[in-house]
Amino acid sequence: MYILGQIGAIMCHERGPRPATNVLTTMASRPAEGLTIALAEMHAQCPPRRGHRRTLLQWKQKEIQRLRSALPDTLPTAVSAQTQMPFWAGYCQYWEDMLKPQIERDIDGPALTLIDMTRGRAGA
């Protein structure tokens, strides 16, 4: 379920966490059906011509294939609410791992610029 949560994070987002909640809840509660629906929706959103969205789809397909190799051959048809917890943990952890370096760069960059600007003024 943890890996399925990571796959859900990849499929349902393009530029950070903006969830397609209906797909994610289906993946969490009915994994076999949810994965099929999520893959179909992901492919339907991709235009046939080359470009940014096509490149994004290719990256998603490679990443999903890498993670799917760790899933069991058959996914459960339905799971209880308690069994869903690893799904959401994987979903959240994936975004934390993906966004943390970007957030740290965004936070540290302006702070360093501000420090450099104040040092220049103090010495003038």
C-alpha positions as CSV (number, residue, x, y, z in Angstrom):
1,M,0.0,0.0,0.0
2,Y,2.9,2.4,0.7
3,I,4.3,2.0,-2.8
4,L,0.8,2.4,-4.3
5,G,0.5,5.7,-2.4
6,Q,3.7,6.8,-4.1
7,I,2.3,5.8,-7.4
8,G,-0.8,7.8,-6.6
9,A,1.2,10.9,-5.9
10,I,3.0,10.6,-9.3
11,M,-0.1,10.0,-11.3
12,C,-2.4,12.6,-9.8
13,H,-0.1,15.6,-9.8
14,E,1.9,17.7,-12.3
15,R,3.4,20.6,-10.4
16,G,3.3,19.7,-6.8
17,P,0.5,18.4,-4.6
18,R,-2.9,19.2,-6.2
19,P,-4.7,16.0,-5.7
20,A,-7.4,14.4,-7.8
21,T,-9.1,13.2,-4.6
22,N,-11.6,10.9,-6.3
23,V,-8.8,8.9,-7.9
24,L,-6.7,8.8,-4.8
25,T,-9.5,7.7,-2.5
26,T,-10.4,4.9,-5.0
27,M,-6.8,3.8,-5.1
28,A,-6.7,3.7,-1.3
29,S,-10.0,1.9,-0.8
30,R,-10.1,-0.3,-3.9
31,P,-6.5,-0.6,-5.0
32,A,-7.0,-2.8,-8.1
33,E,-9.7,-0.7,-9.5
34,G,-8.1,2.6,-8.5
35,L,-4.8,1.9,-10.2
36,T,-6.6,1.0,-13.4
37,I,-8.7,4.2,-13.3
38,A,-5.6,6.4,-12.4
39,L,-3.6,5.0,-15.3
40,A,-6.5,5.6,-17.7
41,E,-7.0,9.2,-16.5
42,M,-3.2,9.9,-16.7
43,H,-3.0,8.7,-20.3
44,A,-6.2,10.6,-21.3
45,Q,-4.7,13.9,-20.1
46,C,-1.7,13.6,-22.3
47,P,-1.8,15.2,-25.8
48,P,-0.5,13.1,-28.7
49,R,1.9,15.8,-29.9
50,R,5.4,16.3,-28.4
51,G,5.9,19.0,-25.8
52,H,6.1,19.6,-22.0
53,R,3.0,17.4,-21.2
54,R,4.3,14.5,-23.3
55,T,7.7,14.6,-21.6
56,L,6.0,14.7,-18.3
57,L,3.9,11.6,-19.2
58,Q,7.0,9.7,-20.3
59,W,8.7,10.6,-17.0
60,K,5.6,9.4,-15.0
61,Q,5.5,6.2,-17.0
62,K,9.1,5.4,-16.2
63,E,8.8,6.2,-12.5
64,I,5.5,4.3,-12.2
65,Q,7.0,1.2,-13.9
66,R,9.9,1.3,-11.5
67,L,7.6,1.4,-8.5
68,R,5.1,-1.2,-9.9
69,S,7.9,-3.8,-10.0
70,A,7.7,-3.8,-6.2
71,L,3.9,-4.3,-6.0
72,P,2.4,-7.7,-5.6
73,D,1.0,-9.4,-8.8
74,T,-2.6,-9.0,-7.6
75,L,-3.8,-6.0,-5.7
76,P,-6.6,-6.3,-3.2
77,T,-10.1,-5.4,-4.4
78,A,-11.1,-3.6,-1.2
79,V,-9.3,-2.6,2.0
80,S,-10.4,-1.3,5.4
81,A,-9.8,2.2,6.5
82,Q,-7.0,1.1,8.9
83,T,-5.3,-0.8,6.0
84,Q,-5.3,2.4,4.0
85,M,-2.9,4.2,6.3
86,P,0.3,3.0,4.5
87,F,-1.1,4.3,1.3
88,W,-1.4,7.8,2.6
89,A,2.0,7.6,4.3
90,G,3.6,6.7,1.0
91,Y,1.6,9.5,-0.8
92,C,2.8,12.1,1.7
93,Q,6.4,10.8,1.9
94,Y,6.8,10.9,-1.8
95,W,5.9,14.6,-1.9
96,E,8.1,15.4,1.1
97,D,11.0,13.7,-0.6
98,M,10.4,15.4,-4.0
99,L,9.6,18.9,-2.7
100,K,12.0,19.2,0.2
101,P,15.1,20.0,-1.9
102,Q,13.2,22.6,-3.9
103,I,11.7,24.2,-0.8
104,E,15.1,24.4,0.9
105,R,16.6,26.1,-2.3
106,D,13.7,28.6,-2.3
107,I,14.1,29.4,1.4
108,D,18.0,29.5,1.5
109,G,18.4,31.5,-1.8
110,P,16.6,34.7,-0.8
111,A,18.0,34.5,2.7
112,L,21.5,34.4,1.5
113,T,20.8,37.3,-1.0
114,L,19.4,39.4,1.9
115,I,22.4,38.6,4.1
116,D,24.8,39.7,1.3
117,M,22.8,42.9,0.7
118,T,22.9,43.9,4.4
119,R,26.6,43.2,4.6
120,G,27.2,45.5,1.7
121,R,25.3,48.3,3.2
122,A,26.9,48.0,6.6
123,G,30.4,48.3,5.1
124,A,29.5,51.4,3.1
